[in-house]
Amino acid sequence: MIFYPQPNAGIFFELKDVTIGINFHWERKEVQRFQGALKIIVEGETLTAINVISIEDYLTSVISSEMSATASLELKRMQSFPEAG
């Protein structure tokens, strides 16, 4: 099952009790918001949510989560090359 947002609507979907940091000392549950389409896979009693976004949006989110907000644009560009490979 997949849910698509209306184009250019600026719509997000929110998932509650998302487990992050699985098997790390900082594992916890939190609310997370996502842009893009939401794909749900049902396997028995387990639901898996997949955020369907463009590769450009994915790289932007990965780079911004790994770098300081104050990093220069040039540094962010350089960081994007290994991610894209």
Buried (B, 14 or more C-beta within 10 A) or exposed (E): EEEEBEEEEEEEBEBEEEEEEEEEEEEEEEEBEBBBBBBEEEEEEEEEEEBEBEEEEBBBBBBEEEBEEEBEEEEBEEBBEEEEE
